Amino acid sequence: MINIISKVVLLPDIHYPHHNKEAVKAVFQFIKWFKPHAINLIGDAMNMDAVDYWKKKQGDNKHFENKRLQEDYKNFDRDILVLLEKLIPRDCEKTYMGGNHEAWINIVTNKDPTLTGIVEPEILLHLKERDWEWIPWIKNNKRGIKPYGKLLTFHGIYTNKYHAAKTADTFSKSCAYGHTHDIQSYTKVTVDDYKGFHTAQSIGCLCDLSPEFMRGSMNRWVNSFGVLFVREDGMYNLYVPVIIRGKFTFAGKTFDGGKS
């Protein structure tokens, strides 16, 4: 009998403070019950409003009124990181993977190198001191990737309509990712190994499904997250619970973020 060696929770695209509060609350209830061996914020956990790249590019200076980077970090720490640290087991492995939003800080430090080592998320959130592994979105032209058994996890690369197929074509191993805010899955087989296959799976988001910048336009975003069981041989099962109106059911138990 092959035993489960790791239970992992993957938390995609929270985009704090533009998160879906009920969805996040339901997931936090789940984490307390599930007692994971590892958790992973797989990118864009923070929206980084104070250094918003697109707002700067548009010249929307009004957006930055009363926004301060230090406050962004302080509030995210209070409402997300500190709560997670209280919910998870003491020996739970903690990973924070940067996404393209966290990478906006690089634009700031590239323009003013004297700020390097002062304003980055991993510095101001004191991740190393708190035993959080920090994995940048891109470093030295390499994408940040975290393996769990035979599954690769990362923030995400493609945003085209068939991004799961594109991701499966690009990678030689199975992977799970965020970035696109929707759910897709694609299986890749090859002529030289027709008995083998690998998959690419996007796992949705935990952010508001109707953000201001979308201006009310339709999208296919889905509130969901990843629950991963990894066995001794590296094989795994990945489940993606969909959260509707702050509520989902897993293993016969319902988690409701709308309850007080």
N, C-alpha and C positions, 0 to 999 in steps of 0.2 A: 504493500500500500504506500502510495506517494503522499507525503504530508504537505499541507500548506505551510510555507515558511514566511510568507509576508502578505499582509493585508494593507493595501495602499488606497488612499483617497486622492484623486486628482481634481484640483479646483481651477477651472478655466475662466479667464476673462471676467474678473469681478468688476474692474473699472471703477473702483472706489473714487469718489463718493457717489457715482452714478450706478450703484449696484441695486439689484432687486432685493430690497430688505427682507421681504417675506421668504424668498427663495434661499437667501443666505442663512437666514435664521433656521429654516427647515434643515439645511445641510449641516449646520452646526449641531442641531439636535441629533442628527444621524451620527455625526462624528463622536459625540459623547457616548452614544449607544454602541457604536461599531468598535470602538477602541482600536484604531488602526496602528499598524507598525510603522507606517510612514505616511506623511502628507506632502503634497507638492502643489504649490501655486504655480501653474504652468504658463505664466506670462500675463501681462496687462492686469495684474491685481490692482494696481493704481492707475488712474487715468492721467495723472500728472498735469492737472489743469494749469498750474502756475507756470509751466513751460510748454504749453500746448503748441506743437509745431504748426498745425494748420491755422490756428488763430493768429499766430505771428505772421505766417505767410500771407494771410488775408488782410493783415493790418488792422485786425479787430482789437484795438487797444482797450475798448470798453470791457471786453471779456476779462482782462487782467486786473480790473479794479478790485481791491481788497483781497486778492489772491496772493498767498505767500507760500513758498515751497516748504518752509519749516512747518507751517500749519498743516499742509497736506500730509506730511510725514507723521506729525503728532496725532492727527485725527485717525489716519489709517492704522497706526500702531494701536491706538486705544480701541477702535471698533472692530478690527480684524485680527491683528497678530496677537495682542494680549489675550483676547477671548479664545483664540485657537490654542494658545499655550496652556490655558486653564482647562480646556476640554480634553486634550490628548493625553495619553499615558506619558509618564515621565521619560521613558526610554524611546519614545516615538521619534523617528528620523524626520527632520524638518528641512524642506527644500523650497527655496524661492527662486524660480526661473524668471529672468527678466523677459519682457516682451518688447514690441516696438514702441509702446508708450513709455516704459521705463528707459528705453534707449534714447528718448528725446533729451535726456540730461546730457548725453554726449555732445549734442549740438551746442549746449551752453558751455561745456568745458573746452570744446574745440575752438569756440570764439574767444574764450578767456581761460587759457591753460592754468592760470594762477588759482582757479577754483577746483582744479583736479584734486581729489582726495578730501573734499570738503562738502560737496553738495549731492553726491551720489546716493541712491537708495540704500545700498549695502553699508554705507558709512553712517548716515544719519539715523538709520533704523538699528544700528549696532548688531547686525545679523551675526557676525562671527562670534561676538561675545555671548550671544544667546543661542549658540549652536545651530544656527540656520546655515545651510549650505546655499551660497549665492552662485547662480549660474547665469552669466550675461546672455542676452539674446544672440549677440554676435561678438566674438572676441578673436582678434587676429585672423579675420576673414573666415572664421569657423562658426557654424551654428551651435548654440548651446543644446546639448542632448543629455538626457538622463535615462539610463537603461534600468529596467526592472525585469529580471530574468531575460526572456527573449523579446521583450517589448521595449521599443525606444519611445521616449516621451520628449516632446519639445513644444515650443509655443506655436509654431506653424509657419508655413512659407507662402503658400499659394492662396489666392482669393477668387480664382475663376469659378465658373459655375460647377465644374467637375473637379474640384480641388482634391478630393480623395483619390480619384484615379490618377491625377497628376502626381500626387505624393507617393502613391504606390509604385508608379513608374520610376520615380526618382530614387527611392530607397530600395535596398535589397532585403530589408528586414521589416517585420510588422511594427507599426507605430501608432501612437495616439497623440492628438494635438488639439489645440484651441485655435485662436486667432480669427476664425471665420464666423464664430458665434452660432453656427448651425450644426446639424447632425448629418454626417455622411459616412458611408463605409464602402470600400472597394477592395476586391480580392484580385491579386495578381498571380498568374501562373506563367511559367516559361516552358518553351519547347524542350530545353535541355534538362528540366527537372519537373516534368508534368505531374508527378505525384506530390510535389511540394507546393506550397503557396505561402504568400504573406499578405497581410491586410493593412490598410490605412483607415483610421477611424477618427473623425472629428467628434468632439464631445460637448459641443454647445458652449454656453456662457452662463454667468451668474449676474449679468448686468441688466439694467433697465432695457426693456425690449423696444421702447419708443423714445430714444434719446433726442435731445434738442437738435443736434446737427442733421438728423434724418428728416426734419421738417414734416413729420407725419406721413412720410412715404412708407409703402409696404416693404417688409423684409421677411426673410425666412429664419430669423433668429429664434433660438430655443433655449429656455432655461434648463440646464442639465449639468451633470458632472460625471466623473468617472469613478467606478469602484472596481478595484483590481485585486485579484487573488493570484499570487505567484506560488507555484509548487517547487519542490526540491530540484526537479530536472529543468527548471527554467520555463516550463510551459505555464500558461496562464489562462485565466478567463477575465474578460473585461466587460463590465456592465455599465450602461449609461442610463440611469434613471431620469426620466423627464419630469420636470416640476411644473405643474399647472396651478396657477393662483396660489403659489406658495405651498403646495402640497404634493407629496409623492409617497408611494408605497414600495417597500423593499423587504423581502423575506417575510411577508405577511404583516409587517408593522408599518403604520402610516405615520409620517412626519409632517407636521403642519406648522409652518412659520407664521400663520395668521393668528394662532392662539396667543393670548397674552401670557 
